[in-house]
Amino acid sequence: MTLQERDKKHLWHPLTQHKLHPDMTAITRAKECILTDENGKEYIDGISSWYTTMYGHCHPAITKQVIEQIQSLNHVIFSGFTHEPAIRLSEALIDILPENQNKLFFSDNGSTAVEIGIKMAMQYHFNKDENRKVLIAFENGFHGDTFGAMSVSGLSVYNGPFSDYVLEVKRIPTPDGKNTTHILDLLRKINLEHDVAGFIYEPLVQGAAAMHMHDADGLNEILKFCKEFDVITVADEVMTGFGKTGKYFASDHLETKPDIMCLSKALTAGVMPMAITSCSQNIYDAFYSDEISKGLFHGHTYSANPIACTAALAGIELLTSKDIQANIQRIIARHRAFGERIVSHTKVTSVRQRGIIFALDLDVEMERYGNLRDKLFNFFMDNGVFLRPLGNTIYILAPYVISDVELDKIYRVIELALEIV
Ligand SMILES: Cc1ncc(COP(=O)(O)O)c(C=O)c1O
């Protein structure tokens, strides 16, 4: 029996309607940007396995450090205990985070990082005896699949069955360069009518909303408004973090820094699951008290796992290296040139880019999980490129180590795909 056949017996995959999509591609190994399946077929990983493996699969420098760590300390409880990998990671991460970030709280994945961000924002006010319960979020945002994260997410395709059991959230449109006054009016109204605890946002690029990109100046105005009214700002950088927007973090493009940041995915270079919610000293101070109940009583068993911390440290070493920074600039320039070429294609309505995140919209009606989307996906896979169209948007978010030859192949296959839609 093939792995694909054996998979069907017991496994239930994420975001999958198994009746419609019974066959999983069984990957047996991966190196740099290439995934190899059980039949030996190779695919360029054009989306870095959900935005994680930004330095390529099985990077030797990361592997070496992880192996060394595995031999000395695998895991230890992080409540009442600490260890060097977490301490070294905290020092390295604080060095590259926006200057106001000063404390790190560990968890396991993007959703838990968001959950903790929300709890920090709400309890910040609670600890100050203020009853603030309402959150503000962008329309069509995506922040994860746990209940708090679902509440602030706007994509109903994921949330439908649970919509009666979520936190109270008011939504605002993303800034497009023309609607800032309208958004600020809306914010003033929401803030007058409700006790607002926090504002959570994917800065500059909304990943699951098909790489929807928004205006930095407008977002900056929103953040300034929030600061004025002590509405805690929570930047969900789970997707945008660690170099993808051309700077270490999307928040680096903005003058007003968030109070809280949610990090995961590329944090550990796709080697281990881990997440961090970072915050400013001001947030931390609201929990620092003689009263035990004012602490943040949230904890995950694998918090700050030493192997994951080591992978993250090795990832940060690569991110800050001259080679990776040069690669990021190379990819940005290559995408720009491709965008200038493809935008005039009759099937393309628009292209957009922020750093190494590139997206184009097709002039075709396409359901998010519909047949045409599947046809496109299968065409890419048949041609050795793993891309995951989101509705009628095709996007590229490839590892920083992708070669020009591999990029050319992705561009060529996309151009061929335009002929079949
Ligand atoms: C912006 C953002 N936040 C949170 C999440 C949830 O992360 P996870 O899937 O690790 O729970 C995602 C996942 O894609 C994301 O893109």
The ligand as an SDF file (V2000), in Angstrom:
LIG
                    3D

 16 16  0  0  0  0  0  0  0  0999 V2000
   -2.1070   35.9750   10.6690 C   0  0  0  0  0  0  0  0  0  0  0  0
   -2.3080   34.6210   11.2760 C   0  0  0  0  0  0  0  0  0  0  0  0
   -2.5790   34.5180   12.5810 N   0  0  0  0  0  0  0  0  0  0  0  0
   -2.7570   33.3290   13.1940 C   0  0  0  0  0  0  0  0  0  0  0  0
   -2.6910   32.1600   12.4580 C   0  0  0  0  0  0  0  0  0  0  0  0
   -2.9070   30.8440   13.1570 C   0  0  0  0  0  0  0  0  0  0  0  0
   -1.7140   30.1600   13.2590 O   0  0  0  0  0  0  0  0  0  0  0  0
   -1.7190   28.5840   13.5630 P   0  0  0  0  0  0  0  0  0  0  0  0
   -2.2060   27.9350   12.3180 O   0  0  0  0  0  0  0  0  0  0  0  0
   -0.2800   28.2690   13.8410 O   0  0  0  0  0  0  0  0  0  0  0  0
   -2.5980   28.3670   14.7380 O   0  0  0  0  0  0  0  0  0  0  0  0
   -2.4300   32.2080   11.0950 C   0  0  0  0  0  0  0  0  0  0  0  0
   -2.3620   30.9720   10.2890 C   0  0  0  0  0  0  0  0  0  0  0  0
   -2.2800   30.9670    9.0800 O   0  0  0  0  0  0  0  0  0  0  0  0
   -2.2230   33.4690   10.4780 C   0  0  0  0  0  0  0  0  0  0  0  0
   -1.9670   33.5850    9.1540 O   0  0  0  0  0  0  0  0  0  0  0  0
  1  2  1  0
  2  3  1  0
  2 15  2  0
  3  4  2  0
  4  5  1  0
  5  6  1  0
  5 12  2  0
  6  7  1  0
  7  8  1  0
  8  9  2  0
  8 10  1  0
  8 11  1  0
 12 13  1  0
 12 15  1  0
 13 14  2  0
 15 16  1  0
M  END
$$$$
